C-alpha cells in the first residue's frame, strides 16, 4: 500500500512555510509523502540547521571545476553548470535510459538482479560527467574525451575478479557502467533478457558528489553487481583481498525505483511500459 501524500494543511501545521512547501514540492515533483518529507528534514538537520529550511531547500549552486578538457578550440569560456534538482534528475533519467540503444552487456552473460539482493558498485566512485551522453544531450557541452584514470589493464583485472566471483556463486550478476551511467546500468540490470522488468531498486547516492555526476557519469572501470545478503561478508572480504574499491548502493525491491528515499516511480516506466 502506497504511503498517503501530505496535504498543505498538515504541512502548515508542522510549521513549514508556504515558500518552503513550494520548494519541497519542486524537489519531489509533487506533494511529498511523510517518508520523503522526513528524509528532507533529516538532511537539513544533519546540515546543522545553519540556515532556514527554505534557504537550505533552495540549495547552493555548483560550478564544474576547471579542467583542460572543458576548453575547445578558441572557446576558452568556462560554462557554469548548476546541479539539477531531484525532479530534474528524474526527467533526465527517463530521457537518458530511453536514448541508450545499446546498453552494456552483462559480464559472463549474467546481468539480471533478483528481489532482495544487495547492490554494489565495484570500482572507483567518479565525479566526472562531462564526457558523457548526459553532458552532450542535456547540457550541450562538447568536451574533449578526458584522459581516463582507469587503464585497460585495470578493467581486465576487475573483470577477472568479478568473473571468478560469478563462477563461484558469490555474486549473481555484474554489468559494466556505460552509456547512461550508473542509473542506466541499474535499470538495465532489472530486466531479464527478452522479458519485462520484474524488480526495482532502492539506492543511496554519495552525498559528497553531485547527483548528476553520481548517476549519469560514464567513466569506465565501474560495475553494478548484485548478490544475496548471505554472501555479503564473503564478497567484501574478496574485494579487500583483491584491493578493489566497492560502494554499497542498496538493494533490489519489488518494482519501484527509490533514490535517497525519494520515489522515482516504477522501473518499467523507464522502458516506456
N, C-alpha and C positions, 0 to 999 in steps of 0.2 A: 504493500500500500504506500503510495507516494505521500510525502510529507506535505501538509497543507501550507499554502503560502500565507505569509503575514498580510495584514491589512494596514493601511495608513493610520488608522485609529490606534492599533496596537503599537505601531512604531512611535507614534506621538506620545502614547502613554509611557513608553520606555525612555522618553526624554531625548529622542532623536529628532533633530530639527528638520524642517521641510527641505532646506538645501542639502543636508546630509542624506536625507531619504532619497532625493533625486540622484545623488551621486551613487548611492548603493544600487539603485535601480539601473543606473548607467553601467555599473561594473558587471552586474549579474545579467542584465539584459531584460529584466522583468522584476516584479516584486519578489524579494528573496524568501526562502524558507527559513525556519528557525535555525537549522544547522548552518546554512550559508551565512546568515547574519552573525551567528555565534563565532564562526570562523573569522569573519572580518573584524569583529570586536576583539577577539583573542590576538589577532595580528597587530591591531592598534595598541592593545595593552602591552604586548611584547616589545613594541617600539618605545615603550616608556611614557606614552601619552605626552610626548614633548610638544605636541601641537594639538589643536582641536580636532575632533573626529572629522569634521568637514574638511579642514585643511589637510589632514592626513589622507583622506579619501581622494582628494584632488590629485594627490601623488606628485612626485618630483619628475621633472623631465630628465631623460637620459640622453647623453650625447655619445655617439660612437667614438672610440679612441682613434687618434690619428695613426694610420698605417700607410706605408707606401702604396699598397695595392688599391687604396681608395682613389688614387690620382690617375687620370687617363689623359695621355697626350698633353695638350696645352691647358687642360682644365685643372687648375690647382685649387679649386674651391673645396671646402670640407663640408659635406652635407650633414645637417643635423637630422637625426632620426629619433623620434620620440618612441619610447616603449609603448606598444599598443595596450589598451585596456583589455580586460578579460573578454568582454563581449566582442571586441575586435578580433581577438585571437581565435574565438570560436568560428567566426566568419572566415578567417584566413585558413583555418584548419580544413573547413569544408572545401574551399577553393583549391587548396594545395593537394589534398587527397584525390579530388576529382581529376586533377591535372596530371597525376602520376600514371603514365601509360604503361611503364614497365617497372613495377616495384621490384625491389631487391629480392633475389631468390633466397629461400631458407637454406641454411647451412646443412648439408647432409640430407636435404630433402625434408627436413623436419622443422616446420616453421609455424605450426598452429598451437596456440596455448589452450589450456583447459581451465575450466572454472575452479577457483580457489587456489590456483598455483601462484607462487611468488614470482615477481617480475624484477629483473635486474638489468642495468645497463653495464656491459663489460667494456672497458677501455676508458680513456681519459675524458672527463667532462670538458666540453668545448664551449668557449664563449663566442666563437666566430659564426656569423650568419651571412656575411656579405657576399661570399662566393656560393650562392645557393639559389634555388628556384624561388624561394620567398623574396630574396632581395631583388632578383631580376623582374619577377612578375608583379609583385605587390609594392615594392619600394622604388622600382625603376632605377636601381643602381646597377650600373655595368662595371663590375670590379674585375681587375686583373686576377686570374687564378693565383691564390696565395701559395707560398711555399709550404707544402704540407709538413706538419710536425710529426706525422706518423709515416714512416717509410714502409716500402713493400715488405721488407723482412719482418717488421713488427706485425703487420697484418697476417702474414703467413704463420707467424708464431701463435697469434691469438686463435686463428682458425685451427691450428693443430691441437691446441689445448681444448678448445670447445668441441672439436670433433671427437676427441678421446672421451670427454665427459658425456657426449651424446651416446657414444657406443657403450659406455659403462652404465648408462641409465641414470646418471646423476642429474642431468638436465633433460628436459623433454623437447625443447625447441630452441633454435637460435636463428636470428635473422639480422643481417647487416643493416646499419643505418645508412640510407642512401637518399634518393630523391624524395623530397618532402620532409626529411629529417626524422628525428626520433618519433614524433607523433605519427607520421605515416607508417613507420615500421611497426609501431604498436597496433595501429588499426589493421594493417595487413596481417599481423600475427593472429588476429581474432577470427580470420576467415579461413577455414579449411579449403584446400584446393578444390575448385569446382562446386563449392557449396556456399550457402548463405552464412553470414557470421552468426555464431551461436553464443559468444561470450563478449563481455566488455572489459573495462579495466578501471581501477581506482588507483591513481598515482599521485605522488607529491613531487613538485619541482624543487630545484635548488634555489633557495632564497637569495643567494649571493649573485645569481646570474639572471640576466634579463629573461623574461618569459619567452619571448620570441626566439632568442638565441638557443635556449634550452630545448624548445620543442621543434624548431624548424631548421636549425643549423645542420649542414650536411657533411661536416668534416668526417673523413673516413677513419676506419680503425675502431669503430664502436659497434656493439651488437646488443640487441634485445634478446634476453634469454628467459626462459620460464622453467620452473622446477617445482616439484611437490615440496610442501613445507617440511616434510620429514627429511629431505635431503639438504636442507639449508646449511646446517653446520658443516657437513662434508664439502659442500660447494665452496663455502667461504674458506675452508682450510685449503682446498686445492688452489683457489685464487691466491691465497697468501704464499703457498709453496711455489707457485709459478711467478710470483711477483707481478701480478696483473691487477690493475685497479678495477674496482667494480662499485656501482652505486645502486643501492636498493631503491626501486621505484614505487612498488606497491604490490597489488595482487589482481588477479583476474576475477571478474564479477559476472553476474547473470546476463547482462546485456547492455548496461548503460556505461557511459564514459564520464568519469569524475576526475577532475584535475584540481588539486589543492582543495578538495571537498566541495568544489563548485560543479554543479550538474551541467554537462555539455550535451545531454541528450542520448538517444540510443546509438550504439555503434553502427547499426545498419543504416542509419541516416547519412553517414559519411560515404556510403556506397550508392546513395540515391534510391534506397529501397525502404 
